[in-house]
Amino acid sequence: MAAVLGDSPLTSEAVITDVRDLLSHGEEALAFDAMCSWIYEDALPITRQYHARLVALATEMGTPTSVQRLNELLVD
């Protein structure tokens, strides 16, 4: 999760800090959902490779709804 956060297109230090805080408290699924939500809300473009990593992580964590609409943000 930390690696995916590090590679994310998030630019807001406040959001990144919030996600890291959730991770430090063992709230990985919540941190992942928050990160994906901010990516979507800020309409941040993501590559197909990064999207595939997010989908794999969502599947692994059992949170497929976290990545539902992120395919709208794909760039080639």
C-alpha positions as CSV (number, residue, x, y, z in Angstrom):
1,M,0.0,0.0,0.0
2,A,2.8,2.4,0.8
3,A,4.4,1.8,-2.6
4,V,1.1,2.5,-4.4
5,L,0.7,5.7,-2.3
6,G,4.2,6.8,-3.2
7,D,3.5,6.3,-6.9
8,S,0.1,8.0,-6.8
9,P,-0.7,11.2,-8.6
10,L,-1.8,12.8,-5.3
11,T,-0.2,16.2,-4.8
12,S,-2.0,17.5,-1.7
13,E,0.3,17.0,1.3
14,A,-2.7,17.0,3.6
15,V,-4.3,14.1,1.8
16,I,-1.1,12.2,1.6
17,T,-0.6,12.7,5.3
18,D,-4.1,11.6,6.1
19,V,-3.6,8.4,4.1
20,R,-0.3,7.7,5.8
21,D,-1.9,8.3,9.2
22,L,-4.6,5.7,8.4
23,L,-1.8,3.3,7.4
24,S,0.1,3.9,10.5
25,H,-3.0,2.9,12.5
26,G,-3.5,-0.3,10.6
27,E,-6.4,1.0,8.6
28,E,-5.1,-0.2,5.2
29,A,-8.5,-0.7,3.5
30,L,-9.7,2.7,4.7
31,A,-6.4,4.3,3.6
32,F,-6.7,2.7,0.2
33,D,-10.3,3.8,-0.2
34,A,-9.4,7.4,0.8
35,M,-6.5,7.5,-1.6
36,C,-8.7,6.2,-4.5
37,S,-11.5,8.6,-3.6
38,W,-9.2,11.6,-3.7
39,I,-7.7,10.5,-7.0
40,Y,-11.2,10.3,-8.5
41,E,-12.5,13.5,-6.8
42,D,-9.5,15.5,-8.1
43,A,-9.7,13.8,-11.5
44,L,-6.0,13.0,-11.5
45,P,-4.9,11.1,-14.6
46,I,-3.5,7.6,-14.1
47,T,-1.7,5.2,-16.3
48,R,-3.0,1.8,-17.3
49,Q,-0.1,0.2,-15.4
50,Y,-1.0,2.2,-12.2
51,H,-4.7,1.4,-12.6
52,A,-3.8,-2.3,-12.9
53,R,-1.8,-2.1,-9.6
54,L,-4.8,-0.4,-7.9
55,V,-7.2,-3.1,-9.2
56,A,-4.9,-5.9,-8.0
57,L,-4.6,-4.3,-4.6
58,A,-8.3,-3.7,-4.3
59,T,-8.9,-7.4,-5.1
60,E,-6.3,-8.5,-2.6
61,M,-7.9,-6.3,0.1
62,G,-11.4,-7.2,-0.8
63,T,-12.4,-3.7,-1.6
64,P,-13.3,-3.7,-5.3
65,T,-15.6,-0.7,-5.0
66,S,-12.6,1.5,-4.2
67,V,-11.5,1.4,-7.8
68,Q,-14.9,1.3,-9.6
69,R,-14.7,4.5,-11.5
70,L,-11.0,5.1,-11.8
71,N,-10.9,3.7,-15.3
72,E,-12.4,7.1,-16.3
73,L,-9.1,8.7,-15.5
74,L,-6.9,6.5,-17.7
75,V,-4.4,8.2,-20.0
76,D,-2.4,6.5,-22.7
